[in-house]
């Protein structure tokens, strides 16, 4: 064996979503791209705002090339961190300053920095099902173990009652994704306050802090007046990992930040360790050009109404066909209960109609599938007869 045992395990558990996307590409080569309905990948279909393109032009034309493309403080450009902190303070009535902000290579880069900083071998990180399946790989990468809290399939809020029973001396962190991928649920202030009560009791019992990592790439993608609570206002030991991948449709640029409130336990130890973790992970600092770009676009938004239009069409259409769906409040995913006990059977049945959806076992929630509706509206329209065929195969309605 050439590769490490840990890497062998990571390869075995590599992204199901990416494999399904590749299957969709292969299927398109056979039946034609327009005849494949690929709902596998959360790749934004809405273009980046025009202000992003303009910012790139302006920065390249007016700023010093060595500055744009050069090294900087590993936390990121000071003026960018000032701007991010000021934006958070204006929006959420917080008191961040530049020292509390670390620019990262997306939210995933930030999550890995936190886990690299926190975890010793066999330490535990709790994930509330359903959750983004890549969390398992991030945790395993640093010798940690994933503890899964079963989903509350009645509400898809955090199952805080079940969580309390799973906390041990090895529990080091919790990852919460709000709005949630894959369910589209938005976790309420009341749920978060219940969580903090449990954490306060648990920290007294286990004798150390338990950190909550708030993974927030979908924060701005909410519908019907839903409000996403800013988690550090409800959770004491909370670190925010943010990305502009979805809010500005920039997934390939890998640009985000960590926000570390000074209220957290061991702040003075934690902050410099996170900066060093940036270096240890190899990317040193967030991409320089796009740090400067997003600083100019903090008040820009993607076309949320386009996603909302997609959401209404696919949710209303599938429920009318007899599918049982969780109505999403945020993000751009529809979580559908499988009409077959094993959702992999349902995924295979859908594929017969050239529909690609993701089995939710990878999200810690077997019996469901995820449909990423961040696709062109006309593709959803064209897919509906194929979904009708699947519904008939299971005698729905």
C-alpha positions in Angstrom: 0.0 0.0 0.0 1.5 3.3 -1.1 -1.1 5.8 0.3 -1.8 6.2 4.0 -4.5 4.2 5.7 -6.3 7.5 6.6 -6.2 8.6 2.9 -7.4 5.2 1.8 -10.5 5.7 4.0 -11.0 9.3 2.7 -10.9 8.1 -0.9 -13.4 5.3 -0.1 -15.8 7.9 1.4 -15.2 10.6 -1.2 -18.0 12.8 -2.4 -21.1 10.9 -3.6 -22.3 14.2 -5.0 -19.3 14.6 -7.3 -19.6 11.0 -8.5 -23.3 11.6 -9.4 -22.4 14.8 -11.2 -19.9 12.8 -13.3 -22.5 10.2 -14.0 -24.8 12.9 -15.3 -22.0 14.1 -17.7 -21.6 10.5 -19.0 -25.3 10.1 -19.4 -25.5 13.4 -21.3 -23.0 12.1 -23.8 -25.3 9.2 -24.6 -28.8 10.8 -24.6 -28.0 14.5 -25.1 -27.4 17.2 -22.5 -30.9 18.6 -22.9 -32.4 15.1 -22.0 -30.6 14.8 -18.6 -32.0 16.5 -15.5 -29.0 16.8 -13.2 -30.0 18.0 -9.7 -26.8 16.6 -8.0 -24.5 19.5 -7.5 -25.0 22.8 -5.6 -23.4 24.9 -8.3 -25.1 28.3 -8.5 -26.9 28.8 -11.8 -27.4 32.6 -11.2 -24.5 34.7 -12.5 -22.4 36.7 -10.1 -23.7 40.3 -9.7 -22.3 42.8 -12.3 -20.6 44.7 -9.5 -18.2 41.7 -9.1 -17.0 41.9 -12.7 -16.7 45.7 -12.4 -14.7 45.4 -9.1 -12.2 43.0 -10.8 -11.7 45.5 -13.7 -11.3 48.4 -11.4 -8.8 46.7 -9.0 -6.6 45.5 -11.9 -6.7 48.8 -13.7 -6.1 51.1 -10.7 -4.2 49.2 -8.0 -0.5 48.3 -7.8 0.1 44.9 -9.4 2.6 43.8 -6.8 0.1 44.7 -4.0 -2.8 42.8 -5.7 -0.8 39.6 -6.3 1.6 39.8 -3.4 1.9 38.3 0.0 0.0 39.8 2.9 -0.7 39.2 6.6 -1.8 35.5 6.8 -5.1 36.7 8.2 -5.7 38.7 5.0 -5.4 42.3 4.0 -6.0 44.6 6.9 -8.4 46.9 5.0 -10.4 43.9 3.8 -10.8 42.6 7.4 -11.7 46.1 8.6 -14.5 46.2 5.9 -15.8 42.7 6.8 -15.9 43.5 10.5 -17.7 46.8 9.9 -20.3 45.0 7.7 -21.0 42.4 10.4 -21.2 45.1 13.1 -23.7 47.1 11.0 -25.9 44.1 10.2 -25.8 42.2 13.4 -25.0 44.8 16.1 -21.7 43.1 17.0 -18.4 44.5 17.9 -15.9 42.7 15.7 -12.6 44.4 14.6 -10.0 43.3 12.1 -8.2 41.1 14.7 -11.4 38.9 14.9 -11.5 38.2 11.1 -9.4 35.7 9.2 -9.8 35.6 5.4 -9.9 32.0 4.2 -10.1 29.8 1.1 -13.9 29.5 1.3 -15.9 28.2 4.3 -14.4 24.8 3.8 -10.9 26.2 4.3 -12.1 27.9 7.4 -13.7 24.8 8.8 -10.5 22.9 8.2 -8.5 25.6 10.0 -10.8 25.3 13.0 -10.7 21.5 13.1 -6.9 21.5 12.7 -6.7 23.8 15.7 -9.1 22.0 17.9 -8.8 18.2 17.4 -6.6 15.7 19.1 -6.7 12.0 18.0 -10.2 10.5 18.6 -11.8 13.7 19.6 -15.4 14.0 18.6 -17.3 16.5 16.5 -21.0 16.4 16.5 -23.1 16.9 13.4 -26.9 17.2 13.4 -28.4 15.1 10.6 -29.0 16.0 7.9 -25.6 17.6 7.3 -23.2 18.3 4.5 -21.4 14.9 4.0 -18.0 16.4 3.4 -17.9 17.3 7.2 -16.9 13.6 7.8 -13.8 13.9 5.7 -12.8 17.2 7.2 -13.1 15.7 10.7 -11.3 12.5 9.8 -8.5 14.4 8.2 -7.4 15.5 11.6 -7.9 12.2 13.4 -11.4 13.2 14.8 -14.5 11.1 14.8 -18.0 12.2 13.6 -20.9 11.8 16.0 -24.3 12.0 14.3 -27.4 13.3 16.0 -30.4 11.7 14.3 -32.6 14.0 12.3 -35.9 15.4 13.7 -37.9 14.5 10.6 -41.0 16.2 12.0 -39.6 19.7 12.0 -36.0 19.4 10.7 -34.9 21.8 13.5 -31.9 20.7 15.5 -32.6 17.6 17.6 -31.3 19.1 20.8 -32.8 16.5 23.1 -31.0 13.7 21.4 -27.8 15.8 21.2 -27.5 16.1 25.0 -27.2 12.3 25.4 -24.3 12.1 23.0 -22.0 14.6 24.6 -18.9 13.0 26.2 -15.5 14.2 27.5 -14.2 13.8 23.9 -16.8 16.2 22.4 -14.8 19.2 21.2 -17.0 20.8 18.6 -20.3 20.9 16.8 -20.8 21.9 13.2 -24.1 23.6 12.4 -25.1 24.7 8.8 -27.7 27.4 8.8 -29.6 27.6 6.5 -29.2 23.8 6.2 -27.8 21.9 3.3 -29.7 19.6 2.4 -33.0 20.3 4.1 -33.3 24.0 3.5 -34.4 24.4 7.2 -33.5 27.7 9.0 -32.7 27.1 12.6 -34.6 29.4 14.9 -33.4 31.6 17.7 -35.4 29.5 20.1 -33.7 26.3 19.0 -30.3 28.0 19.3 -31.1 29.2 22.8 -32.1 25.6 23.8 -28.8 24.5 22.4 -26.8 27.0 24.5 -28.6 25.8 27.7 -27.5 22.3 27.0 -24.0 23.3 26.1 -23.7 25.3 29.4 -24.6 22.2 31.4 -22.4 19.9 29.3 -19.3 22.1 29.6 -19.7 22.1 33.4 -19.9 18.3 33.3 -17.0 17.6 30.9 -14.8 20.3 32.2 -13.9 22.1 28.9 -15.4 24.3 26.3 -17.4 22.8 23.4 -17.2 25.1 20.4 -20.0 25.6 17.8 -18.8 26.1 14.3 -21.5 28.0 12.3 -21.1 27.1 8.6 -23.0 29.9 6.8 -22.5 29.9 3.0 -26.3 30.1 2.5 -27.0 32.9 5.0 -28.4 35.3 2.4 -30.5 32.7 0.5 -33.8 32.7 2.4 -37.4 33.0 1.4 -40.8 34.1 2.6 -39.4 36.5 5.1 -37.3 33.9 7.0 -34.6 35.3 9.3 -31.3 33.6 9.9 -30.2 34.3 13.5 -26.6 35.4 13.8 -25.4 32.5 15.9 -22.8 34.2 18.1 -25.6 36.3 19.6 -27.1 33.1 20.9 -24.1 30.7 21.4 -21.2 31.8 23.6 -18.4 29.7 22.1 -19.3 30.1 18.4 -17.0 30.7 15.5 -18.5 31.7 12.1 -17.3 30.3 8.8 -18.6 32.2 5.9 -18.3 31.9 2.1 -19.3 34.1 -0.9 -19.7 30.9 -3.0 -23.5 31.1 -2.9 -24.3 34.7 -2.0 -22.2 36.1 -4.9 -22.1 32.9 -7.0 -18.3 32.5 -6.7 -17.8 28.9 -5.7 -14.7 28.4 -7.8 -12.9 31.4 -6.3 -12.7 29.9 -2.8 -13.1 33.1 -0.8 -14.6 33.4 2.7 -13.7 34.3 6.2 -13.7 33.2 9.9 -15.3 35.5 12.5 -14.0 34.8 16.0 -15.9 36.7 18.7 -13.7 37.8 21.6 -16.3 36.3 24.0 -15.2 32.7 23.2 -13.2 30.8 25.8 -9.4 30.9 25.1 -9.7 33.5 22.4 -6.1 34.6 23.0 -4.9 31.0 22.2 -7.4 30.3 19.5 -6.9 33.3 17.2 -3.1 32.8 16.5 -3.6 29.1 16.2 -6.1 29.6 13.5 -3.7 31.8 11.6 -1.0 29.2 11.8 -3.5 26.5 10.7 -3.9 28.6 7.5 -0.2 28.1 6.8 -0.2 24.4 7.9 -3.0 23.6 5.5 -0.9 24.9 2.6 -2.9 27.7 1.1 -1.1 30.3 3.4 -3.8 33.0 2.9 -7.0 33.5 1.0 -6.7 34.5 -2.7 -5.5 38.0 -2.9 -7.5 39.4 -5.8 -10.8 38.1 -4.5 -10.2 39.4 -1.0 -10.1 42.9 -2.6 -13.1 42.1 -4.8 -15.5 40.9 -2.1 -14.6 43.9 0.1 -16.1 46.1 -2.6 -19.2 43.9 -2.9 -20.3 43.2 0.6 -23.7 44.8 0.0 -24.3 43.0 -3.3 -26.7 40.0 -3.6 -27.3 37.3 -6.0 -30.7 37.1 -7.7 -32.6 35.3 -4.9 -35.9 35.6 -6.7 -34.6 33.3 -9.5 -34.0 30.6 -6.9 -37.3 31.3 -5.2 -39.0 30.9 -8.6 -37.3 27.5 -9.0 -38.2 26.5 -5.4 -41.9 27.2 -5.9 -42.0 25.3 -9.2 -40.3 22.1 -8.0 -41.8 22.0 -4.5 -45.4 22.6 -5.8 -45.0 20.3 -8.7 -43.5 17.4 -6.8 -46.0 17.6 -3.9 -48.9 17.7 -6.4 -47.5 14.4 -7.8 -47.6 12.8 -4.4 -44.0 13.2 -3.3 -43.4 14.1 0.4 -41.1 17.1 0.5 -39.6 19.4 3.2 -40.6 22.9 2.2 -37.2 24.8 2.1 -36.9 28.1 3.9 -33.4 28.8 2.7 -30.5 27.5 0.5 -31.4 26.0 -2.8 -32.2 22.3 -2.1 -35.4 20.3 -1.9 -35.3 17.4 0.6 -37.6 14.6 -0.6 -38.7 11.5 1.3 -38.0 8.4 -0.7 -41.1 6.4 -1.7 -38.9 3.3 -1.4 -37.5 2.2 2.0 -34.0 2.3 0.5 -33.5 5.7 -1.1 -30.8 4.2 -3.4 -33.6 2.3 -5.1 -35.4 5.6 -5.7 -32.2 7.2 -7.0 -31.9 4.3 -9.5 -35.5 4.6 -10.6 -35.1 8.3 -11.1 -32.0 7.7 -13.2 -34.1 5.5 -15.6 -35.8 8.8 -16.5 -32.5 10.6 -16.7 -33.0 12.4 -13.4 -29.9 12.6 -11.2 -30.6 13.2 -7.5 -28.5 12.6 -4.4 -29.2 9.8 -1.8 -29.3 11.3 1.7 -27.4 8.5 3.4 -24.4 10.7 2.6 -26.0 13.4 4.7 -26.6 11.2 7.6 -30.4 10.9 6.9 -31.2 7.7 5.0 -34.7 7.5 3.4 -34.5 10.9 1.7 -32.9 12.4 -1.4 -31.6 15.9 -2.1 -32.6 17.8 -5.2 -30.4 20.8 -6.0 -32.7 23.3 -7.7 -29.9 25.8 -8.5 -30.4 25.0 -12.1 -32.0 26.8 -15.1 -35.8 27.2 -14.7 -36.5 25.6 -18.0 -34.6 22.4 -17.0 -37.0 22.0 -14.1 -40.0 22.5 -16.4 -38.6 19.9 -18.8 -37.9 17.4 -16.0 -41.5 17.4 -14.7 -42.8 14.7 -17.1 -39.9 12.5 -16.1 -40.8 13.0 -12.4 -44.4 12.1 -13.3 -43.1 8.8 -14.6 -41.2 8.1 -11.4 -44.3 9.0 -9.4 -46.4 6.5 -11.4 -43.8 3.8 -10.9 -44.4 4.2 -7.1 -48.2 4.7 -7.5 -48.1 8.0 -5.7 -51.3 10.0 -5.1 
